[in-house]
């Protein structure tokens, strides 16, 4: 095997370990207390995964295994540094960050979501980001108000 082939092979292996950074939102990093705790838990898990990857003896395998945890460490550290923990909503009369809102769509579907930070949003689990179009339209509105989102009207029928 020639030296040139070895260098080329190493270069290819190194390039395989390059993982693009997770994009960081330009919006304020508002989080609930639970969302902040989840970020901290995810950071600790990434630290554990990174430490485990660094125990691998094979240099190329170590790079591959460490790439994702290292990327997550950078992302999660930045998100924790910029986090603004928001208090629970002061009133159940107006939609605010942290509110659980129930609304009825034009087609009769009833949906309930809690408005949370971007990193903790999971629509399938009943949470949406405070910067989502639905949350933006609902924020500051009282029970019974109707808002328009993407050509549909949503009537707020419950707040909690």
N, C-alpha and C positions, 0 to 999 in steps of 0.2 A: 504494500500500500504506500503510495507516495505521500509526502508531506503536504502537497497542495490539496490532495483529496481530503486529508484529515482536517485541514483548516476550513475547507468548504463545508464539510459535514458539521463541524463545530458551529460555524456561522449559521447554518440552517437550524440547528438545535436551539441556539440562542434566540433566533428570530421567532421561533415557535412560542417562546415564553413571554413575548411582549403582548400584554393585554392592555387595551386602551382603558384609561381612567374612566370611572363612572362619572357621568355628567353631574355637575352640581347646579341646582336650580338658581336662577337669579332672584327668586322671590325670597322674602323674609322667611327664615327657618323657624316658623312657629310650631311648637310641639305641645302635646299634653304631657302631664307628668308620666303617664304610662308609656307614651311614645319616647320620652327621654330615657326611661328605664330600658326600653327595648333597644334603643341605640347603644346604650352602655353594655347590654348583654351581647349584642351582635359584635361590638368591638372586642369584648373579652373572648368570644368564640373565634374571631379572626386572629387574635393574638395566640390562642391555643393552636389553631391550625398552622400558623406561621412557624411557631416553635417546633411543632411536629415535623414540618417539612424540612426544617434546618437540621434535623437529626439524620436525614437520609444521607448516606455516604456518596452515592453516585451524584456527581456535580450536575449533570444534565437533568436527571430526575428531580434533584433538589430544586433546580430553577423552575421546572414545570410545576411541581407541587406547591412552591412558595408564591408563584405569580398571582394567583387569585386572592389568597389571604393578604398579600402585600398591597394589592390594589384596594381591597376592602378596608385595610387599616388606614390608608390615606383618605379614603372617602369618609369613613365613619369618624375619624378624628376631626376632619373638617366640619362635618355635620354637628358633632357634639360641641365644638368650639363656637359655632354660629347659632346654636339652639337658643330660642327664646321660649322658656316654659311659660305657658299661658295658664292663668287661673281658670277654674270652672266658670261657666257663664254666671253673671251676677243676677240675671233675670231669666225667667222662663217665658217671658212675654215677647221677646225679640230674638230672632235667629242670630247667634254669635258663634265664634270659634268654640268648639266643644259641645255645641248644642246637638241634640238628637232631633231631627226634623222629619215629620211625616207629611207627605204631600200626595195629591191626586193629580195624575196626568190627564190630558184631554181624552185619552182613550179609556179612561176609567181605572188604569193600573194605580195601585196604592204602593208607594215606596217609602221606606224609612232608612235614613242614613244619619250617622254622626259625622260632624265636620271636624276633621283632624289635620295634622301636619302631613306634608307630602310623603315622608318616609313611612308613615304608619297607615296611609290610606290603602284600603282593600275593599273595593265595591262589593265583591262577593261575600265579604264578611260584614257588610253594613257600614263601612266607613268610606268617606270621600275626602279628598284634599280640599283645603280651604281655597286653593287657586283653581279648582275645577269650575267650568262654566256654571254648573248647577249651584254650587256653593256660593260663587260670586253673586249670582242673581238672588239667592235667598238671604244672604247676610244683611242684617239690619231691618229685615221685614218682620211684621207682627203676624200672629196667628190670624188666619182668615184672608191674608193678602194673596194676590195672584201675581205671579211673575211669568215672564216669557223667556224661554230658553230654546234656542235652535228651532224656532217656529212652533213650539208647543207651549201651552199654558200650564203652569203648575200652581195648584192651590194648596197653601199651607193649612193642614188640618190638625196638626199635632206638634207640640214642642215639649222637649224635656231636657 
